[in-house]
Structure formats: C-alpha cells, structure tokens
Amino acid sequence: MNRPRTPAALVYVRVLSQAAKRGHIAFGGMRFRCALGRSGIKAIKREGDGATPRGRLPIRFVLYRPDATRPTSALQLSRIRRDDGWCDYPQDRNYNRPVRLPYRASAERLWRGDGLYDVVVVLGHNDVPRVRNRGSAIFMHVARENFEPTEGCIALRARDLRRLLGALPRRSEIVIGSFDKKRPDSVKRRAK
C-alpha cells in the first residue's frame, strides 16, 4: 500500500526584485536577513554568473566542520573533511558533485578558514539531472559580517542559519525569488 507523501515544508526567500543582492528568508514565524548572489536572481542560472537560481529547490543535506559546533537538525548531517571539495568544472564527469582534493579539475574547497562554510546546506540545484554550465555548488551558508553578495548562494548569520536548521523537518524545500507575499509559491517547481 502506498502512503501519501507528506508535503514538503517550504522556506521562502523573498526579494524586492530580481536584481536584489539581499532578501529575507521566511519559515513559519521566523524571518531572517540573507545575502544573495552578486548578480541577483536568475531563472536560468549559468556557471560563474554570480546569480542565485530562481525556483523551488529541495534541501538535500547539511555539511559542517567538526571543529565548529555541530548543528541541531532533522536533516542529514555530515562532517566536512580537510580534503573535501565541490567540482565546478562543467566538462568534468563529477561536475556539481562532492570530490576529494586535490582534484584534477577545478573544485571549490569546502574546508575554509573564513568561517563561511562552518555550516553548509546543500541545495538541489542542477543535480538531477546535471546540465553542463547550469551552475554548481549552490548552498545556504554563513554570511559575511556585512552581508556582502555571494557567488550565487544564500547566506545568513550563523545563529540564524542554526536556528532555521533546528526548525526544518527532514523533507524541506526552499522557494527562491518570491515577489508576491500573497502567492509566495508562485515560483515554478524545479525537478528533484
């Protein structure tokens, strides 16, 4: 017997316009400031364009540095190792996948000294299926102190990110680029 699936919990990233480099994340009664990509929000994301992808994305899992406080969350948690990376080279077979460093193709280092990746929420952008040049390493992570724009990720204060993770159920999705407060789920659904 097939049980009906419970609907996903939705986290909304609300912005004033597609060009916005900052916005707000809303979940339940919580609302937090966030930084977005330096190029704002785009429906069609391209590798290296600096844009945060617009759409509805599943929240896959959480990575954290073992030398930082382990987040409390119902989501799957994994430790970041010193040799963890994320391939961002579109021609590589592991494009938009975790890899071990050093890696033969271009890859972003996940073990960072600036604290931005002490907690990393992996979002399901361009992962099933993967399409070359459609963007890689789209995460929710810790913001810089002054909420500088990101390379396409969503960034929150560390305490806000931890509070959000503590409230999210296992099956959660994020809706990026909600403009209309009356119909925040009007953003098209992305493939899981």
C-alpha positions as CSV (number, residue, x, y, z in Angstrom):
1,M,0.0,0.0,0.0
2,N,1.4,3.4,-1.0
3,R,1.2,6.0,1.7
4,P,0.6,9.6,0.6
5,R,3.7,11.6,0.9
6,T,3.6,14.4,3.3
7,P,4.0,17.8,1.6
8,A,7.5,19.4,1.9
9,A,8.0,22.2,4.4
10,L,8.7,25.3,2.4
11,V,11.2,28.0,3.2
12,Y,10.8,31.2,1.3
13,V,13.5,33.6,0.1
14,R,11.7,36.9,-0.5
15,V,13.2,39.7,-2.5
16,L,12.1,43.1,-3.8
17,S,13.3,42.5,-7.4
18,Q,15.3,40.1,-9.5
19,A,18.3,42.4,-9.1
20,A,18.3,42.2,-5.3
21,K,21.5,41.1,-3.6
22,R,19.8,40.8,-0.3
23,G,16.5,39.5,0.8
24,H,14.7,37.7,3.7
25,I,14.2,34.1,4.5
26,A,10.8,33.2,6.0
27,F,9.8,29.9,7.6
28,G,6.9,29.6,10.0
29,G,7.1,32.6,12.2
30,M,10.9,33.1,11.6
31,R,12.3,35.7,9.4
32,F,16.0,36.4,8.8
33,R,18.0,38.7,6.5
34,C,20.1,37.0,3.9
35,A,22.7,37.8,1.2
36,L,22.2,36.6,-2.3
37,G,24.3,36.4,-5.5
38,R,26.2,39.4,-6.8
39,S,24.1,39.3,-10.0
40,G,20.7,39.0,-8.2
41,I,18.3,36.2,-9.0
42,K,18.0,34.5,-12.4
43,A,15.6,31.9,-13.7
44,I,18.3,30.4,-16.0
45,K,21.5,30.1,-14.0
46,R,24.9,29.8,-15.7
47,E,28.1,28.6,-14.2
48,G,30.1,31.6,-12.9
49,D,27.3,34.2,-13.5
50,G,27.2,35.1,-9.8
51,A,23.4,34.7,-9.7
52,T,21.2,32.9,-7.2
53,P,18.9,30.5,-9.1
54,R,15.2,31.3,-9.0
55,G,12.9,28.4,-8.3
56,R,11.9,25.7,-5.9
57,L,14.8,23.5,-4.7
58,P,14.9,20.6,-2.4
59,I,17.2,20.9,0.7
60,R,19.5,17.9,0.3
61,F,21.7,17.7,3.4
62,V,23.9,19.7,5.8
63,L,27.7,19.7,6.0
64,Y,29.5,21.1,9.0
65,R,33.1,21.5,10.2
66,P,33.8,19.1,13.1
67,D,35.8,21.9,14.8
68,A,32.7,24.1,14.9
69,T,29.5,23.4,16.9
70,R,27.5,20.6,15.3
71,P,24.2,21.9,14.2
72,T,20.9,20.5,15.6
73,S,18.7,19.4,12.7
74,A,16.4,16.7,11.5
75,L,18.2,16.9,8.1
76,Q,21.0,14.5,7.3
77,L,24.3,15.8,8.7
78,S,27.8,15.1,7.5
79,R,31.2,16.3,8.6
80,I,33.4,18.3,6.3
81,R,36.9,16.9,5.9
82,R,40.0,18.9,5.1
83,D,40.2,17.4,1.7
84,D,36.5,17.9,0.7
85,G,35.8,19.9,-2.4
86,W,32.9,20.5,-4.9
87,C,33.6,20.2,-8.6
88,D,32.7,23.4,-10.5
89,Y,34.2,22.5,-13.9
90,P,31.3,21.9,-16.4
91,Q,33.2,19.5,-18.6
92,D,34.2,17.1,-15.8
93,R,32.2,13.9,-15.1
94,N,31.9,15.0,-11.4
95,Y,30.5,18.4,-12.2
96,N,28.4,19.7,-9.3
97,R,29.3,16.8,-7.1
98,P,31.5,16.5,-4.0
99,V,35.1,15.5,-4.7
100,R,38.3,14.9,-2.8
101,L,41.1,17.5,-3.1
102,P,43.4,17.8,-4.8
103,Y,41.2,17.2,-7.8
104,R,42.2,17.1,-11.5
105,A,39.6,19.7,-12.5
106,S,38.5,22.9,-10.9
107,A,36.8,22.4,-7.5
108,E,35.8,24.7,-4.6
109,R,37.4,23.9,-1.3
110,L,34.8,23.2,1.4
111,W,37.2,23.5,4.4
112,R,37.6,27.3,4.6
113,G,39.4,29.5,7.1
114,D,36.9,32.3,7.0
115,G,34.0,30.5,8.7
116,L,31.6,30.9,5.8
117,Y,31.4,27.1,5.4
118,D,31.3,26.1,9.0
119,V,27.7,25.0,8.2
120,V,26.7,24.4,4.6
121,V,23.2,23.4,3.5
122,V,23.4,21.7,0.1
123,L,20.5,22.7,-2.2
124,G,19.2,20.6,-5.0
125,H,20.1,22.9,-7.9
126,N,21.2,21.3,-11.2
127,D,21.9,17.9,-9.6
128,V,19.1,15.6,-11.0
129,P,19.8,15.8,-13.9
130,R,23.0,17.7,-14.1
131,V,23.3,20.0,-17.1
132,R,26.7,21.4,-18.1
133,N,27.1,25.1,-17.3
134,R,23.8,25.4,-15.4
135,G,25.6,26.2,-12.1
136,S,27.2,24.3,-9.3
137,A,27.8,24.5,-5.5
138,I,24.5,26.3,-4.7
139,F,24.5,26.3,-0.9
140,M,23.0,28.1,2.0
141,H,25.9,29.0,4.3
142,V,27.1,31.6,6.8
143,A,27.1,35.2,5.7
144,R,29.9,37.7,5.8
145,E,29.5,40.2,8.6
146,N,28.2,43.0,6.3
147,F,26.1,40.6,4.1
148,E,28.3,41.0,1.0
149,P,26.8,39.3,-2.0
150,T,27.7,35.7,-2.7
151,E,28.7,33.9,-5.9
152,G,25.2,32.5,-6.1
153,C,24.5,31.0,-2.7
154,I,22.2,32.2,0.0
155,A,24.0,33.4,3.2
156,L,22.6,34.0,6.7
157,R,24.1,34.9,10.1
158,A,25.5,31.8,11.7
159,R,23.0,31.9,14.6
160,D,20.1,32.4,12.2
161,L,21.2,29.5,10.0
162,R,21.5,27.3,13.0
163,R,18.1,28.3,14.3
164,L,16.5,27.7,10.9
165,L,18.1,24.2,10.7
166,G,16.8,23.4,14.1
167,A,13.3,24.0,12.9
168,L,13.3,22.4,9.5
169,P,11.8,18.9,9.1
170,R,13.6,16.2,7.0
171,R,11.6,16.9,3.9
172,S,12.1,20.6,3.2
173,E,12.4,22.8,0.1
174,I,13.4,26.4,-0.5
175,V,11.5,28.7,-2.8
176,I,13.9,31.4,-4.1
177,G,12.7,34.6,-5.6
178,S,9.2,35.0,-4.2
179,F,8.0,38.5,-5.1
180,D,4.3,38.4,-4.2
181,K,3.6,37.9,-0.5
182,K,0.0,36.7,-1.2
183,R,1.2,33.9,-3.5
184,P,4.8,33.0,-2.5
185,D,4.6,29.6,-4.0
186,S,4.0,31.0,-7.5
187,V,7.6,30.2,-8.4
188,K,7.8,27.2,-10.7
189,R,8.8,23.9,-9.2
190,R,12.2,22.5,-10.1
191,A,12.9,18.9,-10.7
192,K,14.0,16.9,-7.6
